[in-house]
Amino acid sequence: MEKSRIYSALAIMVGLIVIGVMIPKAVNDFRSFERTVDVKGLCEREVKSDKVIWPVVYKVMANDIQEIYSQIDRNNALIVAFLQKGGITEEEISVSIPQISDKFANEYGSNDRTFRYISTNVITVCTEKVDEVLDLMSKQSLLLKKGIVTSGERWENPVEFKYEGLNDIKPEMIEEATRNAREAAEKFAKDSDSSLGKIKTANQGTFTISDRDSNTPHIKKVRVVTSVTYYLKN
């Protein structure tokens, strides 16, 4: 009976010693496991727009409503012919209903009432032929020679250049951004005398598409930032 107590006491003692040895190691391992580094990886690309919406806006003025409609019919036909000659198809052209204002009926209008009626007219081109539209935009003086003054109303009728091929370049951009993030993490690990472990968390980030600059809105800048957290090892 006495020997069994001694053996039990010895077993407990050995167990306590083992636990005492293992606890510091476990704490160190846990702390090492929780050492992390947060990095971001950037990828940017310049791409050309693959769709454009171009409102061709012009005004006509007259004192007779029939004259207004005659001018609209004439100008619309000339503009559509101009667009089609430049490679735009009928399906890519839409003619909006004219907005006609009567200055005599508007008591809050301007005192300048030389012409009673003013009509604002919009012919919209929606196409993937970006180069053709850019070429036509540079040739609007041909319309001016025919008596049609087009006006780009920046806020009400802006030209919109779009890029809709994002899904085609997404995988490569994410891969590049992730690779850049890893390079940053590896440099941090090297500078801190550590080695890089596995990924703890990763966030792809949001893709943004913006104009490269205000002068070339048909060239877009696509940008994505990935956020990655890596474990660090001693």
C-alpha positions in Angstrom: 0.0 0.0 0.0 2.9 2.3 1.0 4.7 1.5 -2.3 1.6 2.4 -4.4 1.4 5.8 -2.7 5.1 6.4 -3.4 4.6 5.4 -7.1 1.6 7.7 -7.4 3.5 10.5 -5.8 6.4 10.0 -8.2 4.1 9.8 -11.2 2.4 13.1 -10.1 5.8 14.7 -9.7 7.1 13.6 -13.1 3.8 14.8 -14.6 4.3 18.2 -13.0 7.9 18.4 -14.2 6.8 17.6 -17.8 4.0 20.1 -17.6 6.5 22.7 -16.3 8.8 22.1 -19.2 6.0 22.0 -21.8 4.2 25.2 -20.7 6.9 27.7 -21.7 7.4 25.9 -25.0 3.6 26.0 -25.6 3.5 29.7 -24.7 6.4 30.5 -27.1 4.8 28.4 -29.9 1.5 30.2 -29.3 3.1 33.6 -29.4 5.1 32.6 -32.5 1.9 31.4 -34.1 0.2 34.8 -33.5 3.0 36.9 -35.0 1.6 38.3 -38.2 2.3 41.0 -40.8 -0.4 42.9 -42.8 0.6 43.9 -46.3 -1.2 45.4 -49.3 -0.5 44.6 -53.0 -1.4 47.1 -55.7 -2.0 46.4 -59.4 -2.8 49.1 -62.0 -3.4 48.9 -65.7 -4.3 51.3 -68.4 -6.9 50.1 -70.8 -8.8 51.6 -73.7 -12.6 52.1 -73.4 -14.6 49.5 -75.3 -17.9 51.5 -75.3 -18.9 55.1 -75.8 -22.2 57.0 -75.4 -22.0 60.3 -77.3 -24.9 62.8 -77.2 -24.7 65.1 -80.2 -26.6 68.2 -78.9 -27.7 71.2 -81.0 -30.2 74.0 -80.8 -32.5 75.7 -83.3 -34.3 79.0 -82.9 -37.2 80.6 -84.8 -40.4 82.6 -84.4 -42.6 80.1 -86.2 -43.1 76.6 -84.8 -43.3 75.0 -88.2 -40.0 76.5 -89.1 -38.6 75.0 -85.9 -39.7 71.5 -86.9 -38.4 72.0 -90.5 -35.0 72.9 -89.2 -35.0 69.9 -86.8 -35.9 67.5 -89.6 -33.2 68.9 -91.8 -30.5 68.9 -89.2 -31.3 65.5 -87.9 -31.0 64.0 -91.4 -27.7 65.7 -91.9 -26.3 64.6 -88.5 -27.4 61.0 -89.1 -25.8 61.0 -92.5 -22.6 62.4 -91.0 -22.6 59.6 -88.4 -23.3 56.8 -90.8 -20.6 58.0 -93.2 -18.2 57.7 -90.3 -19.1 54.1 -89.7 -22.0 54.3 -87.2 -25.0 52.1 -88.0 -28.6 53.0 -87.7 -29.0 50.7 -84.8 -26.4 52.6 -82.9 -28.1 56.0 -83.3 -31.2 57.2 -81.4 -33.0 60.5 -81.9 -34.6 62.0 -78.8 -37.8 64.1 -78.8 -36.9 67.8 -79.1 -37.3 70.0 -76.1 -39.0 73.2 -77.3 -39.4 76.2 -75.1 -41.7 79.2 -75.8 -40.1 82.4 -74.5 -43.4 84.4 -74.9 -45.1 81.9 -72.6 -42.4 82.0 -70.0 -42.8 85.1 -67.9 -39.6 84.4 -66.0 -37.5 84.0 -69.1 -34.8 86.2 -70.4 -35.6 89.7 -71.7 -33.9 88.7 -74.9 -36.8 87.5 -77.0 -35.5 87.8 -80.5 -36.7 84.3 -81.2 -39.9 83.0 -79.7 -39.1 79.3 -79.9 -35.9 77.5 -78.9 -35.5 73.8 -79.4 -32.8 71.6 -77.8 -32.2 68.4 -79.8 -30.1 65.3 -78.9 -29.0 62.5 -81.2 -27.2 59.8 -79.2 -24.6 57.4 -80.4 -24.2 54.2 -78.3 -21.5 52.0 -79.8 -18.4 49.9 -79.2 -16.7 51.7 -82.1 -14.7 54.0 -79.9 -12.1 54.9 -82.6 -14.8 55.8 -85.1 -16.5 58.1 -82.6 -13.2 59.8 -81.6 -12.6 60.4 -85.3 -16.2 61.8 -85.8 -15.8 64.1 -82.8 -12.7 65.6 -84.4 -14.7 66.3 -87.6 -17.7 68.2 -86.2 -16.5 71.2 -88.1 -18.1 69.5 -91.2 -21.5 70.0 -89.5 -20.7 73.6 -88.7 -20.1 74.2 -92.4 -23.7 73.0 -92.9 -25.1 75.4 -90.4 -25.3 73.0 -87.4 -23.6 74.2 -84.2 -23.2 71.2 -81.9 -22.6 71.9 -78.2 -21.2 69.6 -75.6 -23.3 70.2 -72.5 -20.9 68.7 -69.9 -23.3 68.2 -67.1 -26.7 67.5 -68.8 -25.4 65.5 -71.8 -21.8 64.3 -71.1 -19.9 62.0 -73.3 -19.4 58.7 -71.5 -16.5 56.4 -72.2 -16.9 53.0 -70.5 -14.8 49.8 -70.0 -16.8 46.6 -69.8 -14.1 44.1 -70.2 -13.1 44.0 -66.6 -13.9 40.3 -66.1 -11.3 39.4 -68.8 -8.4 41.0 -66.9 -9.5 40.4 -63.3 -7.7 37.1 -62.7 -4.3 38.4 -63.9 -4.7 41.6 -61.9 -5.6 39.8 -58.7 -2.6 37.4 -59.2 -0.2 40.4 -59.7 -1.6 42.3 -56.7 -1.2 39.2 -54.5 2.3 38.6 -55.8 3.2 42.2 -54.9 1.8 41.8 -51.5 3.8 38.6 -50.9 7.0 40.4 -52.0 6.3 43.2 -49.5 5.7 40.6 -46.7 8.9 38.7 -47.6 10.9 41.9 -47.3 9.4 42.7 -43.9 10.1 39.1 -42.7 13.7 39.3 -43.9 14.2 42.7 -42.2 12.8 41.4 -38.9 14.9 38.2 -39.0 11.9 36.0 -39.5 10.5 33.8 -42.2 7.2 34.0 -43.9 4.5 31.6 -43.0 1.1 30.7 -44.3 -1.7 33.2 -45.2 -3.9 34.0 -42.2 -6.5 36.2 -44.0 -6.8 37.7 -47.5 -9.1 40.3 -49.0 -9.2 40.7 -52.7 -10.3 44.4 -52.5 -12.5 46.4 -54.9 -11.7 47.1 -58.5 -12.0 50.8 -59.5 -12.1 52.2 -63.0 -11.4 55.9 -63.6 -10.2 58.2 -66.4 -6.5 58.3 -66.8 -6.8 62.1 -67.0 -9.3 64.7 -68.0 -7.9 65.1 -71.5 -8.2 61.4 -72.5 -11.3 60.0 -70.9 -11.3 57.2 -73.4 -8.3 55.7 -71.7 -9.1 54.2 -68.3 -7.1 53.3 -65.3 -8.1 50.0 -63.6 -6.9 49.6 -60.1 -7.2 46.9 -57.4 -5.6 46.6 -53.9 -5.4 43.3 -52.1 -4.9 43.0 -48.3 -3.1 39.9 -47.0 -2.1 38.9 -43.5 0.8 36.4 -43.2 2.0 34.5 -40.2 5.7 35.1 -39.3 8.0 32.3 -38.1 11.3 32.6 -36.3 
